[in-house]
Amino acid sequence: MNIFPQSSRKLKDVLRWFIWYLAVSFFFYEFFLRVSPSVMIESLMATFSVGAGTIGAISAIYFYIYAPMQLPVGLLMDRFGPRKLLSLAAAVCGIGGIIFGAALNLEILAAARLLMGFGSAFAFVGLLYITSHWFPRKQLALLIGIANSTAMIGAVAGEGPVSILEHQIGWRYTMFVIGAMGILLSFFIFIVVRQAPKESINSHKKINFAEAWKNLKKILIHPSSWLNALIAISLYTTTSAFAALWGVPFLIHNHGMSQTLAGFASSSIYIGWIVGGPLVGHLSDRFKTRRPFLKLCSLLGGLTLLPVILFMDFPPYLIFILLPLVGVFSSAELLNFSYAIDLHPEKATGSAVAFTNFVIMMGAAIFQPLVGWLLDFFWDGKYMGIIKDYSHNDYKLSMICFPLCFFIAFILSFFLKEKDDKRTKQKTVLSRLSF
Protein backbone atom coordinates (compact mmCIF):
# COMPACT_ATOMS: atom_id res chain seq x y z
CA MET A 1 0.00 0.00 0.00
CA ASN A 2 1.37 3.43 -0.93
CA ILE A 3 0.98 6.47 1.29
CA PHE A 4 0.41 8.85 -1.64
CA PRO A 5 -1.80 8.41 -4.73
CA GLN A 6 -0.18 6.66 -7.64
CA SER A 7 -1.12 9.53 -9.97
CA SER A 8 0.87 12.14 -8.06
CA ARG A 9 4.41 12.03 -9.44
CA LYS A 10 5.47 15.06 -7.45
CA LEU A 11 4.37 13.52 -4.16
CA LYS A 12 6.11 10.28 -5.10
CA ASP A 13 9.32 12.23 -5.63
CA VAL A 14 8.91 13.74 -2.17
CA LEU A 15 8.28 10.26 -0.75
CA ARG A 16 11.36 8.70 -2.27
CA TRP A 17 13.59 11.52 -0.96
CA PHE A 18 12.02 11.17 2.48
CA ILE A 19 12.63 7.41 2.38
CA TRP A 20 16.23 8.00 1.35
CA TYR A 21 16.65 10.59 4.08
CA LEU A 22 15.47 8.09 6.72
CA ALA A 23 17.91 5.48 5.40
CA VAL A 24 20.72 8.06 5.60
CA SER A 25 19.58 8.98 9.11
CA PHE A 26 19.95 5.36 10.20
CA PHE A 27 23.44 5.26 8.64
CA PHE A 28 24.27 8.48 10.52
CA TYR A 29 22.90 6.94 13.73
CA GLU A 30 24.96 3.79 13.20
CA PHE A 31 28.22 5.77 13.10
CA PHE A 32 27.04 7.90 16.01
CA LEU A 33 26.33 4.77 18.05
CA ARG A 34 29.56 3.08 16.98
CA VAL A 35 31.89 5.75 18.34
CA SER A 36 29.88 7.08 21.31
CA PRO A 37 31.41 4.74 23.95
CA SER A 38 34.85 6.17 23.11
CA VAL A 39 34.08 9.29 25.18
CA MET A 40 32.85 7.20 28.12
CA ILE A 41 35.93 5.03 28.64
CA GLU A 42 37.04 6.60 31.93
CA SER A 43 33.50 6.52 33.31
CA LEU A 44 33.08 2.89 32.31
CA MET A 45 36.40 1.90 33.84
CA ALA A 46 35.46 3.64 37.09
CA THR A 47 31.97 2.11 37.17
CA PHE A 48 33.06 -1.48 36.54
CA SER A 49 36.55 -1.28 38.10
CA VAL A 50 38.32 -2.59 34.99
CA GLY A 51 41.18 -1.48 32.78
CA ALA A 52 41.15 0.06 29.33
CA GLY A 53 41.89 -3.31 27.71
CA THR A 54 38.65 -4.80 29.00
CA ILE A 55 36.58 -1.82 27.87
CA GLY A 56 38.34 -1.88 24.50
CA ALA A 57 37.54 -5.57 24.05
CA ILE A 58 33.87 -4.98 24.90
CA SER A 59 33.70 -2.08 22.44
CA ALA A 60 35.23 -4.26 19.70
CA ILE A 61 32.41 -6.81 20.05
CA TYR A 62 30.45 -4.41 17.85
CA PHE A 63 32.73 -5.20 14.90
CA TYR A 64 32.95 -8.92 15.56
CA ILE A 65 29.23 -9.28 14.85
CA TYR A 66 29.00 -6.46 12.29
CA ALA A 67 31.35 -7.99 9.70
CA PRO A 68 29.99 -11.59 9.52
CA MET A 69 26.42 -10.26 9.53
CA GLN A 70 26.94 -8.57 6.17
CA LEU A 71 26.33 -11.70 4.06
CA PRO A 72 23.07 -12.77 5.72
CA VAL A 73 21.93 -9.14 5.72
CA GLY A 74 22.34 -9.06 1.94
CA LEU A 75 20.29 -12.22 1.54
CA LEU A 76 17.58 -10.90 3.85
CA MET A 77 17.45 -7.56 2.05
CA ASP A 78 17.01 -9.25 -1.33
CA ARG A 79 14.31 -11.46 0.16
CA PHE A 80 12.26 -9.04 2.28
CA GLY A 81 13.22 -5.54 1.18
CA PRO A 82 14.22 -2.66 3.47
CA ARG A 83 11.09 -1.59 5.40
CA LYS A 84 10.73 -4.27 8.07
CA LEU A 85 14.43 -5.03 8.24
CA LEU A 86 15.59 -1.44 8.77
CA SER A 87 12.87 -0.61 11.27
CA LEU A 88 13.66 -3.75 13.26
CA ALA A 89 17.41 -3.10 13.04
CA ALA A 90 17.04 0.49 14.30
CA ALA A 91 14.93 -0.79 17.20
CA VAL A 92 17.57 -3.38 18.08
CA CYS A 93 20.23 -0.63 18.10
CA GLY A 94 18.07 1.51 20.36
CA ILE A 95 17.35 -1.36 22.73
CA GLY A 96 21.05 -2.16 22.80
CA GLY A 97 21.80 1.44 23.78
CA ILE A 98 19.26 1.37 26.61
CA ILE A 99 20.57 -1.98 27.91
CA PHE A 100 24.11 -0.60 27.72
CA GLY A 101 23.08 2.32 29.92
CA ALA A 102 21.34 0.03 32.41
CA ALA A 103 24.08 -2.64 32.55
CA LEU A 104 25.16 -3.70 36.05
CA ASN A 105 27.95 -6.05 34.96
CA LEU A 106 30.36 -6.61 32.10
CA GLU A 107 28.36 -9.50 30.62
CA ILE A 108 25.30 -7.30 30.10
CA LEU A 109 27.52 -4.51 28.77
CA ALA A 110 29.01 -6.90 26.22
CA ALA A 111 25.56 -8.23 25.23
CA ALA A 112 24.34 -4.67 24.69
CA ARG A 113 27.31 -3.90 22.46
CA LEU A 114 26.55 -7.08 20.52
CA LEU A 115 23.00 -5.87 19.89
CA MET A 116 24.32 -2.53 18.66
CA GLY A 117 26.62 -4.24 16.16
CA PHE A 118 23.88 -6.62 15.04
CA GLY A 119 21.39 -3.84 14.31
CA SER A 120 23.99 -1.54 12.76
CA ALA A 121 24.94 -4.26 10.26
CA PHE A 122 21.74 -3.48 8.34
CA ALA A 123 22.31 0.29 7.97
CA PHE A 124 24.72 0.59 5.04
CA VAL A 125 23.31 -2.31 3.03
CA GLY A 126 19.80 -0.96 3.53
CA LEU A 127 20.87 2.51 2.45
CA LEU A 128 22.47 1.27 -0.76
CA TYR A 129 19.50 -0.99 -1.41
CA ILE A 130 17.04 1.92 -1.15
CA THR A 131 19.27 4.18 -3.22
CA SER A 132 19.62 1.65 -6.03
CA HIS A 133 15.87 0.85 -6.12
CA TRP A 134 14.39 4.34 -5.80
CA PHE A 135 16.87 6.32 -7.90
CA PRO A 136 18.37 5.96 -11.40
CA ARG A 137 21.85 4.52 -11.73
CA LYS A 138 23.22 7.84 -12.98
CA GLN A 139 22.75 9.31 -9.48
CA LEU A 140 24.00 6.30 -7.56
CA ALA A 141 27.62 7.27 -6.84
CA LEU A 142 26.71 10.86 -5.91
CA LEU A 143 23.99 9.79 -3.46
CA ILE A 144 26.28 7.19 -1.87
CA GLY A 145 28.94 9.87 -1.49
CA ILE A 146 26.52 12.30 0.17
CA ALA A 147 25.27 9.55 2.49
CA ASN A 148 28.80 8.59 3.50
CA SER A 149 29.69 12.21 4.22
CA THR A 150 26.64 12.42 6.45
CA ALA A 151 27.77 9.28 8.27
CA MET A 152 31.21 10.80 8.83
CA ILE A 153 29.50 13.78 10.44
CA GLY A 154 27.72 11.23 12.64
CA ALA A 155 31.11 9.90 13.74
CA VAL A 156 32.19 13.42 14.68
CA ALA A 157 28.89 14.10 16.49
CA GLY A 158 29.27 10.85 18.42
CA GLU A 159 32.39 12.21 20.14
CA GLY A 160 32.28 15.98 20.83
CA PRO A 161 28.55 16.53 21.52
CA VAL A 162 28.18 13.19 23.30
CA SER A 163 31.15 14.06 25.49
CA ILE A 164 29.40 17.25 26.56
CA LEU A 165 26.14 15.40 27.24
CA GLU A 166 27.95 12.67 29.20
CA HIS A 167 29.61 15.33 31.33
CA GLN A 168 26.23 16.92 32.09
CA ILE A 169 24.01 13.89 32.81
CA GLY A 170 26.38 10.92 33.13
CA TRP A 171 27.12 8.01 30.81
CA ARG A 172 24.05 5.95 31.74
CA TYR A 173 21.46 8.64 30.97
CA THR A 174 23.43 9.57 27.86
CA MET A 175 23.05 6.02 26.58
CA PHE A 176 19.35 6.09 27.45
CA VAL A 177 18.97 9.18 25.25
CA ILE A 178 20.94 7.56 22.42
CA GLY A 179 18.88 4.38 22.71
CA ALA A 180 15.61 6.35 22.60
CA MET A 181 16.81 8.01 19.38
CA GLY A 182 17.11 4.58 17.75
CA ILE A 183 13.61 3.49 18.78
CA LEU A 184 12.12 6.76 17.51
CA LEU A 185 13.96 6.34 14.23
CA SER A 186 12.64 2.77 13.98
CA PHE A 187 9.07 4.08 14.27
CA PHE A 188 9.52 6.59 11.43
CA ILE A 189 11.20 4.02 9.18
CA PHE A 190 8.32 1.56 9.65
CA ILE A 191 5.69 4.24 8.93
CA VAL A 192 7.32 5.84 5.89
CA VAL A 193 9.61 3.39 4.08
CA ARG A 194 7.99 1.43 1.25
CA GLN A 195 9.17 -0.78 -1.60
CA ALA A 196 9.90 1.01 -4.85
CA PRO A 197 6.67 1.37 -6.89
CA LYS A 198 5.93 -1.33 -9.44
CA GLU A 199 6.35 1.02 -12.37
CA SER A 200 9.82 2.00 -11.18
CA ILE A 201 12.67 0.84 -13.40
CA ASN A 202 14.36 -0.50 -10.28
CA SER A 203 11.30 -1.82 -8.45
CA HIS A 204 11.83 -4.56 -5.88
CA LYS A 205 10.65 -8.08 -6.56
CA LYS A 206 10.79 -10.43 -3.62
CA ILE A 207 12.74 -13.62 -4.15
CA ASN A 208 12.88 -16.76 -2.06
CA PHE A 209 15.92 -17.80 -0.03
CA ALA A 210 16.91 -20.45 -2.56
CA GLU A 211 17.17 -17.85 -5.29
CA ALA A 212 18.87 -15.38 -2.92
CA TRP A 213 21.46 -18.00 -2.00
CA LYS A 214 21.95 -18.79 -5.68
CA ASN A 215 22.60 -15.09 -6.34
CA LEU A 216 25.11 -14.95 -3.49
CA LYS A 217 26.99 -17.97 -4.81
CA LYS A 218 27.26 -16.30 -8.22
CA ILE A 219 28.72 -13.23 -6.52
CA LEU A 220 31.18 -15.34 -4.54
CA ILE A 221 32.53 -17.15 -7.60
CA HIS A 222 32.67 -14.03 -9.78
CA PRO A 223 36.36 -12.93 -10.01
CA SER A 224 35.41 -9.28 -10.45
CA SER A 225 33.52 -9.35 -7.14
CA TRP A 226 36.71 -10.25 -5.30
CA LEU A 227 38.89 -7.91 -7.33
CA ASN A 228 36.52 -5.03 -6.66
CA ALA A 229 36.41 -5.83 -2.92
CA LEU A 230 40.22 -6.05 -2.69
CA ILE A 231 40.53 -2.62 -4.30
CA ALA A 232 38.00 -1.30 -1.78
CA ILE A 233 40.01 -2.77 1.13
CA SER A 234 43.19 -1.17 -0.17
CA LEU A 235 41.54 2.24 -0.43
CA TYR A 236 39.83 2.02 2.97
CA THR A 237 42.73 0.70 5.07
CA THR A 238 44.23 4.13 5.76
CA THR A 239 40.89 5.32 7.13
CA SER A 240 40.11 2.22 9.19
CA ALA A 241 43.57 1.59 10.64
CA PHE A 242 45.57 4.83 10.38
CA ALA A 243 42.92 7.51 11.01
CA ALA A 244 40.98 5.37 13.49
CA LEU A 245 43.90 4.02 15.56
CA TRP A 246 47.56 4.42 14.61
CA GLY A 247 47.66 7.94 13.16
CA VAL A 248 47.81 9.75 16.51
CA PRO A 249 50.82 7.90 18.02
CA PHE A 250 52.61 8.06 14.67
CA LEU A 251 52.15 11.83 14.36
CA ILE A 252 53.26 12.31 17.98
CA HIS A 253 56.44 10.24 17.61
CA ASN A 254 57.51 11.05 14.05
CA HIS A 255 56.22 14.61 13.61
CA GLY A 256 56.52 15.94 17.15
CA MET A 257 52.85 16.86 17.51
CA SER A 258 51.03 17.14 20.81
CA GLN A 259 48.35 14.55 21.44
CA THR A 260 45.57 17.10 20.86
CA LEU A 261 47.05 18.39 17.62
CA ALA A 262 47.75 14.85 16.41
CA GLY A 263 44.12 13.93 17.11
CA PHE A 264 42.85 16.82 15.01
CA ALA A 265 45.34 16.03 12.25
CA SER A 266 44.43 12.35 12.11
CA SER A 267 40.69 13.10 12.13
CA SER A 268 41.16 15.54 9.24
CA ILE A 269 41.14 12.43 7.02
CA TYR A 270 37.42 12.16 7.82
CA ILE A 271 36.95 15.78 6.76
CA GLY A 272 38.48 14.79 3.43
CA TRP A 273 35.89 12.02 3.15
CA ILE A 274 33.07 14.49 3.78
CA VAL A 275 34.28 16.59 0.86
CA GLY A 276 35.51 13.78 -1.39
CA GLY A 277 32.54 11.41 -1.18
CA PRO A 278 30.03 13.64 -3.00
CA LEU A 279 32.71 15.16 -5.27
CA VAL A 280 34.14 11.88 -6.56
CA GLY A 281 30.66 10.38 -6.77
CA HIS A 282 29.36 13.33 -8.80
CA LEU A 283 32.29 13.19 -11.21
CA SER A 284 31.90 9.43 -11.62
CA ASP A 285 28.19 9.81 -12.38
CA ARG A 286 28.87 12.80 -14.63
CA PHE A 287 31.31 10.86 -16.81
CA LYS A 288 29.47 7.53 -16.35
CA THR A 289 32.61 5.62 -15.41
CA ARG A 290 34.23 4.21 -12.24
CA ARG A 291 37.64 2.74 -13.14
CA PRO A 292 39.53 5.92 -14.17
CA PHE A 293 38.62 7.58 -10.88
CA LEU A 294 39.70 4.50 -8.93
CA LYS A 295 43.05 4.58 -10.73
CA LEU A 296 43.61 8.30 -10.26
CA CYS A 297 42.53 8.49 -6.62
CA SER A 298 44.49 5.40 -5.54
CA LEU A 299 47.66 6.73 -7.16
CA LEU A 300 47.25 10.24 -5.75
CA GLY A 301 46.35 8.83 -2.33
CA GLY A 302 49.58 6.87 -2.17
CA LEU A 303 51.70 9.78 -3.41
CA THR A 304 50.08 12.16 -0.91
CA LEU A 305 50.50 9.87 2.11
CA LEU A 306 53.99 8.61 1.28
CA PRO A 307 55.94 11.76 2.29
CA VAL A 308 53.96 11.95 5.57
CA ILE A 309 55.18 8.45 6.40
CA LEU A 310 58.76 8.69 5.12
CA PHE A 311 59.79 12.18 6.25
CA MET A 312 59.88 13.59 9.77
CA ASP A 313 59.01 16.87 11.44
CA PHE A 314 56.76 18.25 8.75
CA PRO A 315 55.33 21.70 9.55
CA PRO A 316 51.86 21.13 11.04
CA TYR A 317 50.16 23.18 8.33
CA LEU A 318 51.53 20.79 5.69
CA ILE A 319 50.16 17.78 7.59
CA PHE A 320 46.78 19.51 7.72
CA ILE A 321 46.91 19.91 3.93
CA LEU A 322 48.08 16.42 3.03
CA LEU A 323 45.92 14.28 5.35
CA PRO A 324 42.57 15.80 4.28
CA LEU A 325 43.65 15.15 0.70
CA VAL A 326 44.31 11.53 1.68
CA GLY A 327 40.70 11.42 2.87
CA VAL A 328 39.44 12.87 -0.40
CA PHE A 329 41.32 10.27 -2.44
CA SER A 330 40.31 7.46 -0.07
CA SER A 331 36.65 8.30 -0.63
CA ALA A 332 36.92 6.76 -4.11
CA GLU A 333 36.34 3.50 -2.21
CA LEU A 334 32.62 4.34 -2.39
CA LEU A 335 32.79 3.77 -6.15
CA ASN A 336 33.47 0.11 -5.42
CA PHE A 337 29.94 -0.20 -4.05
CA SER A 338 28.54 1.46 -7.17
CA TYR A 339 30.61 -0.95 -9.25
CA ALA A 340 29.34 -3.94 -7.25
CA ILE A 341 25.75 -2.85 -7.94
CA ASP A 342 26.49 -2.30 -11.63
CA LEU A 343 28.22 -5.67 -11.89
CA HIS A 344 25.33 -7.86 -10.75
CA PRO A 345 21.58 -8.13 -11.49
CA GLU A 346 19.17 -5.90 -9.57
CA LYS A 347 17.71 -8.87 -7.72
CA ALA A 348 21.15 -9.45 -6.19
CA THR A 349 21.78 -5.82 -5.18
CA GLY A 350 21.64 -6.46 -1.43
CA SER A 351 23.95 -9.46 -1.63
CA ALA A 352 26.45 -7.65 -3.86
CA VAL A 353 26.69 -4.68 -1.51
CA ALA A 354 26.80 -6.88 1.57
CA PHE A 355 29.61 -9.05 0.20
CA THR A 356 31.69 -6.00 -0.64
CA ASN A 357 31.14 -4.47 2.79
CA PHE A 358 31.89 -7.80 4.47
CA VAL A 359 35.29 -8.07 2.80
CA ILE A 360 36.10 -4.43 3.58
CA MET A 361 35.22 -4.79 7.26
CA MET A 362 37.23 -7.99 7.54
CA GLY A 363 40.17 -6.18 6.01
CA ALA A 364 39.76 -3.35 8.51
CA ALA A 365 39.72 -5.87 11.37
CA ILE A 366 42.96 -7.42 10.08
CA PHE A 367 44.99 -4.24 9.56
CA GLN A 368 44.55 -2.70 13.00
CA PRO A 369 46.28 -5.58 14.81
CA LEU A 370 48.66 -6.12 11.87
CA VAL A 371 50.23 -2.69 12.31
CA GLY A 372 50.62 -3.38 16.02
CA TRP A 373 52.32 -6.67 15.22
CA LEU A 374 54.66 -4.88 12.80
CA LEU A 375 55.61 -2.38 15.49
CA ASP A 376 56.48 -5.24 17.85
CA PHE A 377 58.37 -7.03 15.07
CA PHE A 378 60.59 -4.02 14.32
CA TRP A 379 60.90 -2.97 17.99
CA ASP A 380 64.51 -2.97 19.24
CA GLY A 381 63.69 -4.00 22.83
CA LYS A 382 63.91 -0.59 24.51
CA TYR A 383 61.43 0.49 27.19
CA MET A 384 60.28 3.86 28.48
CA GLY A 385 59.40 2.90 32.02
CA ILE A 386 57.11 -0.11 31.65
CA ILE A 387 55.97 0.88 28.16
CA LYS A 388 57.64 -0.28 24.96
CA ASP A 389 59.61 2.55 23.37
CA TYR A 390 59.15 2.36 19.60
CA SER A 391 61.63 4.31 17.52
CA HIS A 392 60.95 6.63 14.59
CA ASN A 393 62.17 3.91 12.27
CA ASP A 394 59.83 1.34 13.87
CA TYR A 395 56.87 3.56 13.10
CA LYS A 396 58.09 4.35 9.61
CA LEU A 397 58.57 0.70 8.66
CA SER A 398 55.20 -0.26 10.13
CA MET A 399 53.20 2.61 8.61
CA ILE A 400 54.63 2.20 5.11
CA CYS A 401 51.90 -0.40 4.54
CA PHE A 402 49.31 2.39 4.24
CA PRO A 403 50.69 4.13 1.11
CA LEU A 404 51.54 0.66 -0.24
CA CYS A 405 47.85 -0.24 0.00
CA PHE A 406 47.00 2.73 -2.21
CA PHE A 407 49.54 1.59 -4.79
CA ILE A 408 48.14 -1.96 -4.65
CA ALA A 409 44.68 -0.53 -5.37
CA PHE A 410 46.17 1.40 -8.29
CA ILE A 411 47.67 -1.75 -9.81
CA LEU A 412 44.55 -3.88 -9.25
CA SER A 413 42.28 -1.25 -10.80
CA PHE A 414 43.90 -1.88 -14.18
CA PHE A 415 42.34 -5.36 -14.15
CA LEU A 416 38.86 -4.09 -13.30
CA LYS A 417 36.55 -4.06 -16.31
CA GLU A 418 33.85 -1.46 -16.76
CA LYS A 419 30.42 -2.94 -17.40
CA ASP A 420 29.01 -1.76 -20.71
CA ASP A 421 25.46 -2.98 -20.37
CA LYS A 422 22.69 -2.06 -22.82
CA ARG A 423 20.07 -2.67 -20.17
CA THR A 424 21.74 -0.12 -17.88
CA LYS A 425 21.87 2.43 -20.70
CA GLN A 426 18.17 1.95 -21.37
CA LYS A 427 17.48 2.54 -17.69
CA THR A 428 19.44 5.75 -17.79
CA VAL A 429 17.35 7.00 -20.74
CA LEU A 430 14.09 6.00 -19.00
CA SER A 431 15.18 7.65 -15.78
CA ARG A 432 15.81 10.94 -17.61
CA LEU A 433 12.27 10.83 -18.97
CA SER A 434 10.84 10.39 -15.48
CA PHE A 435 12.36 13.56 -14.02
N, C-alpha and C positions, 0 to 999 in steps of 0.2 A: 504494500500500500504506500503511495506517495503522499507526502504532506501537502504539496502544491498541485494544482490542476496540470494535467499533461499538456494542455494547450498553451500554457504560459511559459514561453522560452526564457523570458527575462527572469521570472521567479526561479526557474530551474537553474539558471546561471548563478543566482544568489545562493541557492541551496548547495550547489556543488562547491562553491567557495567556502561556505560555512562548514560543510563537511570536512573539507581539506584543512580549514583552520583548526577544527577540533582535533584532527589527527596530528597536526603540527603541535598543538597544545599538549597532547599526550607525550610527544617526543621531547618537548621542552621539559615537561614534568619528570620524565624518565631521567634526564641528565641532572635536573635539580635534585631529585631523590638520590641519585647515584653518589653525588659528591657531598651531600649535606652532612653526613657523619664526620667528615674530615675536620669540621670546625668544632666538633664535640669531643675530640679525643681525650683532652685533659679531664673533662667532666665525667666521661665514661670510665676512665682509669680510676678516678677518685671514688666513683659510685660503686664499682665492682672490685676495687682493690686488686687490679691487674696491671701488667705492663703494656707498653705500646705494641709489642709483638702479638699479644693476645687480641687486642682490639683490631690490629691490622689484619690478622687472620680472619676474624669475624667479618670485617668489612669486605674482604676478598671473596667471601662465600657468594656474594652477589654475582661475581663473574663466573664462578664455577658452575652455576646453574644457567646463567645467561647464554653462554656460548653453546653448550649442547642442546639447548632448547630451540635453537634457530631452525634446525631441520624439521622437527615436528610442527613448529609454528608455521612454516611454509606449507606443509601438507594441510594443516587445519585451515589456513587462510584460503587455499585453493578449494577446499571442500565446503566451508561454511560462509566465506566472505567476512568482511571486517566488523559488522555492526555488533553482533553478540560477543565476538572474541575480544574486541577492543574495550567494550564496556566492562566485560568481566575482568579483563587484565588490569584496567585502571582501578577497579574496585579491590582487586587483590593487592595492588601496590599500596592503596590507601589503608587497607586493613593491616598490611605489613608495617606501615608507618606507625599506626596506633599501637599495635602490639609491641613494637620496638620501644615506644615511649613508656609503655606500662611494664616492661620486662623487669623481673625481680632477680633473675639469674642469667648466666651466660648462655645457657641452653636456649632459653626463650629469645634472647637477643639474637642468637645465631639463626633460629627458626624464622624470626621476623625478617632478617636480612635475606634469607632464602626466598621468602614470599616476595620481597621487593624485586629480586633478580628474576624470579619466575614471571611476574606480571610485566616487568619492563622488557622482557624478551619479545613481546608482541608489538612494541611501539614502532620501531623502525620499519619492520616488515609490513605492518599495517599501513603506515604512512605511504610507503612506496606502492603498496597495492592500491590504495585509494587514488593516488596520483596517476597511476598508469591506467586506471579504469574510468576515471571521471574527466581526464584531460587528454588532448591529443599528444602524440609522441613528440611533436616539435617543441612542446613546452616542458618536456620531462626533465631534462638536465637542469634547466633554470629553476624549476619548482623544488627539485631535490636540493639544489644549492641554497635556496632561500630557507628551506626547512632546516637544513643542517646549521646554517648561521644562527637561526633562532635557537636551536638546541645548544649551541656553544654559549649563547647568552644565558641559557638556563644553567649551564655549568658555572658561569660567573656568579649568577644570582644565588646559586646554592651555597656559596661561600661567604661573600661579604654581607649581604642582607640577612642571611640565616645566622651569621655570627652575631650580628647586632640583636636579633630577636632572641637568640639563645642567652645572651648576656642579660636581657631584660626579664625573661620569664622562665629561664631554665631549659635544659635540654629535653626534659620529658614533655612539657607543654608545647615546646617547639615542634616535636615530632607529632604530637596530637594535631596541631594545626596543619602540618604537612600531610598527614594521613587524611584529614578531612578534605583537603584540596583534591586528593585522588578520588574519593568517593563522590564528591560533587561533580568532578569531571566525568566520572563513569555514568552518572545520571544524564548529563547532557549528550554524551555520545550515544547512549541507548535511545534517547528521544529523537535525535536529529539524523544520525548516520543511516543511510539507506544504500542498497545496492545501486549500481549505475543503471539508469533506465534502459529498457529493452531496446529502444531505438538507437542507443549509444553505440558508436563504433567499437567501443571497448567494454561493452556490457558484460556483467559477470554471469557465467553459467556454472551452476553447481556441478561438481563431479564427485563420484564416489571415491572411497579410499583406495580401491584397487587401481583406478585410473590415476589418482594423485601419486601413488607409489610408483606407478609406471613412469610418470612424468619425472619424478625425482631420480629414478634410475637412469633415465636418458641424460639428465643433467650431470649425474655423477660420472658417466662414461664418456661425456663429451670433452675432448681435449681442450677446447677453447674455454670451457667453464673453469677448469683448473688454471689455465694460463691467465685468464682474466683475474681470478682470485689471487694468484701469486703476485701479479702486478699491483693489485690493491693493497696487499700486505706490505709490499715494499714501499709504497707511497705513504702508508699510514703509520709505519713503525716509529718514525721520528716523533709523531704526535703522541702515540700511545706509550712509548717507553722513554723518550727524551723529555718532552714537555711535561708529561704526567709524573715522572719520577726522578730521572737522573740528570736533568738539565740544571737544577739548582745547585747540587754539590759540584758539578763540573764547572759551572760559571764562577762559583766561589773559589775553587782551588786553582783553576787555570786562567781566570781573568780577573781575579782579585776583587770580585764584587762582594758587597755585604749580602747577608741572607735576604733582606727585604728587596734589595735591588735585583738580585738574582731571581727572586720569585716573580717580580714584575716582568723581567726580561724573558724568562722561560714561558710565562703565560701569554706573552705577546704573540707566540705562535698561534694561539687560539684566535687572537684578533685578526691575524692573517687569514684564518679560515673563514671568519665572518665576512670579510671582504671578498676573498677568493671564490668561495662557494657559488654565490650568484653570478659573479663575473665570468668564471670559467664555464659555468653551466650555460649562461646566456650566449657566449661565443660559440660553444659547441652546438647549441640549438640553431644559432644563426647560420653557421656554415654547414650544419647537418652532418657532422663528422665527430668522432671521438678520438681515434688513434693519433692524429697529429698533435692534439693537445696533451695527450698522455706522454708522447715522446718529448715534447718541448718542456712541459712542466717537470717531468722527472729529471731531465738533464739540468735544467736551471736550478731545481731544488738541490741536487747534489753539488753543483758548482757554488751555490750560495752558502750552503752549510759547511763545505769543506774547509774554507779558511778559518771559520769559527772554531773548528775542532783542531786544526793543525797549528795555528798560531796562538800566541799567548798575549795577555795584557792589551787586548783591543780597547780603544776608547769606548766607554759605555754607549755613546750615541751611535756608534757603528754597529754594536750588537743589537741596539733597538731598531736599526734599519734592516739588518740582515735576517734576524729571526722572524719578524712578521712576514717578510718575503718568503721564507721557508714555509710558513703557514699557508700563504697564497698558493704556492706551487704544490704543496701537499694536498690541497683541496681538490686537485684533479682526480683524486681517488674516488670522488663521488661519481665520476663518469663511468667507473667500472660497474656501478649499479645500473646505470642507464644502458650500458653495453649488455649486461646480463639479461635485462628485460628485452632488449632488441634481439638477442641471440635466440631466445626460446619462444614457443607459442604462448599466446595470452593466457591460456588455461593453466600454464605452469609458472605464471608470474611470481606468485608467492614463494614457490619452491626455489626458483632461480635467485631471487633476492635473498632468501634465507640461507641458501648454501653459500653465497658470496659472503654474507655477513658472518656466518659461522667460521669460515676459514680465516677471515680477517681477525675476528676476536680470539681465535686460537693462536694466531700469530702474535697478537698483542700479549697474550698470556705467556708465550714462550720468551719474548724478547726482554721483558722486565727482569726475570731472574737470570737470563743469559748474560746481560751486561754486568750484573753483580758477580756472576761466576768468572767473567773475563777479568774484572778488577781483582778478584782473589787470585786468579791464575798469574797475572802479571805482578802482583804485589811482591815487594822485596823483603818482607818479614819485619818491617819497622812498625813500632807502635807509638801512639801519642797518648800516654797514660794507659788506659785499658782498651782504647779504640785503635783499630788498624789505621795506619798512616799511609794512605795511597799517594804516590808521587804524581807530579804533572804528567810524566810519561805513562804511568799506569792508566790515567784517565784518557790520555790521548789515544793510546792503543785500543782501549775498550770502546771509546766513543766513535772510532773510525767506522764502525759498522753502520752508523746511521747514514752518512753520505754514500757509503757503498750500496746501501739498500736502494737509494734513488737511482744510482747507476745501473743496478740490476733491473729495476723497473724500466729504465730506458732501453736496455738491450732486449728485454722480453717483449716490449711493446712493438718491436719490429716484426714479431711473429704473430701478432694479433691481426686478424682479418676483419675488415669492416663488412657488415652485413648489407648487401645491396638487394633489398627485398621489394618486389613489385607490390606486394600486399601492403607493406608499410607505406610506400609512396601513395597508394590509393587512399589510405587512411589520412595521410597528411592533406591531400586535396579535399577529401570530405570534411575534415575538421575545419579547413579554411572556410568552407561554405556554411558551416554551422555557427560562425561567429560574426 
